[in-house]
Amino acid sequence: MSKPEKINAIKGMNDILPADAPLWELFENTAETILKSYGYQKIVTPIVEETRLFARAIGAVTDIVEKEMYSFEDSMNGDQLTLRPEGTAGVVRAVIEHNLVYEGPKRLWYKGPMFRHERPQRGRYRQFFQFGAEAVGFAGPDIDAELIMLCRRLWDDLGLQNVRLELNSIGNADERNRHRADLIAYFEQHSEVLDAEAQRRLHSNPLRILDTKNPAMQEMVNGAPQLLSYLGEDSLAHFNGVKKLLDRNNVQYTVNPRLVRGLDYYNRTVFEWVTDELGSQGTICAGGRYDPLIETFGGKHTPGVGFAMGIERIVELMKGLGEPATPSQCDVYMVHQGEEAQVQAFILAERFRDAGLDVVLHCATPAGAGSFKSQMKKADASGAAFAVILGEDEVANNVAAVKSLRGEAGEQQQASVAFDAVVDHVVDAIIGDHDHDHDHVHYHP
């Protein structure tokens, strides 16, 4: 019989392995704590939505809709469906569908996988994870500044450096239309410099030409009309309001007139947090205001602003800070030898868990249960504070050997403790040990 062919993950869709999980958990826990401190509430939307949701929100002539979406027909009923390429459209759909702003504006956050069929490269994958926030129903520059300062607090708490803020205003639709007409005329005057991608975008999405990375086009693009020059009184006042709040809170930023958005629903404030430490994929967070979007979906005019950050890219930056301390797998590792000892170890493990401790019970492999020596090596490698050891003698005397694993060799004490008292013994020792963080222990005798 031939050996079955090995099946690998789809290109650009990666596994998150246990070794990387602590950094992901650190990011997610830190971000969730900060969002909660600003009054944001979690929302979860489906991974699959109707294709027209994204075509309407993102714009039919964007790269995402034209080339990158994973779309398919539901064979059961013929519905046209798409794996979500971004998070804002689904959140806004939920806001309208469930009338979430009926009682007032909402601060929301989400996290989860997104999907785009593009060429995989460092920090850019076909399945990627985003963490995002949306503030819906707020019209002033204060909420824009709040989201930006929220991000800065996250970078500070994660210890990230060399992350800088770029800021711009893209005004409203009328201002962009006037700018667009002049921009097209300018590009047509320099058509010989435009590459194939810019030629394709010239009449469909000329703003994106400003974001080109083609060195041969940089000088020409630098001379293009700037959208900031087309802003009216209201748009300028809003932008100046954002800048004033950032200035008064000592948030450093650069106004980048070429900073635009590839999605049709943005207006006024747009911003990006960027770094030079990830090569060409230097943007780790992008956001902005999208006041027209909810009305585009059939809802009442409701302003909105938000951001999305790529978790993979941020984790890459976190790795650059050095290897984090390996977290403990557990508080207690159960070591046992013999059938009766195994049963009693199982019982005690459940009692420890009832007390709020994390417990790993040694289980047999195809090679067998292993000797006491090999099990103790695994106990030490687990990072557990204590090993609870059961053998024939312990079972016969209704006691467990409790060995401290974390300390100098001379400090690693071992005690025999009655089964009925062993949970109290270990919990008291852990709570009294200020060298270990065991805030999750909630023991109720």
C-alpha positions, 0 to 999 in steps of 0.5 A: 500500500502506497504512503498517503500524499502529505497535505500542506496548508494553502499558500499564503494561509499560515498556521500559528504554532504554540511557540508563537502563541504567547506573543499573539496572546500578549498583543490581543490581551493588551489591545483588548484591555486598552480598548475596554479602558476607552469604552469600546465593546466587542462585536463579532461578525460572520467571516462570509458575507454577501459579495455585494456588501463589499462591492458596494462598500469598497468600490467596484473599481478597487484592486480588492474587488477586482482581483483579490476577493475570494468569492463563490456561489453557494451551491445550495441556493445560488447566493453570491458570497465572499470571504471578508477582505476587511472588517469595516463593511461587516461591522457597519452592516451589523450596525444597520441591521440591528439598529445599534445606534438607536440609543446613541453612538457606539464604540466597537472593536473586533478581531479575526481573519480576513482573506485576500488573494494576493501575492504572499510576502512578509507580513502580507498573507492570503489569510491574515488577522486584523484587530480593528475599532469602529466609532459610529455616530460621532461627528467631531475631530475628538473621536478621530484623535481618540482612536489615534491616541489609543493606538499610541498607547498600544504601541507604548504598552507593547514596547514598540519603537520606531513607529510613526504617525502619518496624517492627512485629510481627503476632504468630502466628495465634492472636494475630491471630485474637483481635485480628481478632475485636476489630478487626471488632467495633470497625469494626462500631461505626464502620460509618458511617465505613467506605468501600466498600473497607473494607466489602468487607474487613471480614470477609475481611481486616480488617487491611488496613483499618488500612493505608487511605489514606482521610483520612476514616477516619484518626481512626477507624483510629487508635483501633482495637485495636493488634495489639501489645497482643495479642502473647504472651510468645514473640512479644514476646521475638522482637520485642524481640530484633529491636529490640535488635540494631537499637539496638545497630547504630545502626539508626534505626526507628519502631514503626508499629502499623498496619504490616500485610501483605496476604499471609496467610503473614506472622507476627511481624516485618514491616518497610518502608523508605519515603520521601516523595520518590516521592509515594503510592508511598513504600514501596521495600522491604517484608519480614517473617517467614513461618514458616507458609508452607512447611508450608502448601505441604506441606513440613515446618515451616521458618521463613523471613523475607525482603524484596522491593524495587521496582527502578523505585522505587529507580532513581527515587530514584537519579535524584534524586541527579543525573546519573551520569557516562556510562560508557564504551561501550568501551576502543577504537574502531576507525576505518577507511577502505577495504576492506582497512582494514576487514578488518584492523580486524576482525582487530585488534578480535578481538585486543583482545577476546582481551586483555580489552578492550571494543571498538566497530568502526565499521560502515557505516550506510545513508548509508555508512561515513562519513569519518575525521572523522565516525568520530572524532566517534563514537569520541570520543562513545563514551567510548573511551580510544583510537581505533585508526585504519586507512587505506590508508597504515597497511595498506600499512605494516602499522601502526595509528595509535593516538590517545589520546582522554581528556586535554587536547587537547595531551595527546592523542598519536598513535603509529604501532604495528605490527599485531603490537604494537598490542594490547600497546601499548594494554593497557600504556597502559590498565593504566598509566593510573590515571585510568580504571577498567579492572579488567575487563582481564585480559591474558595475552600 
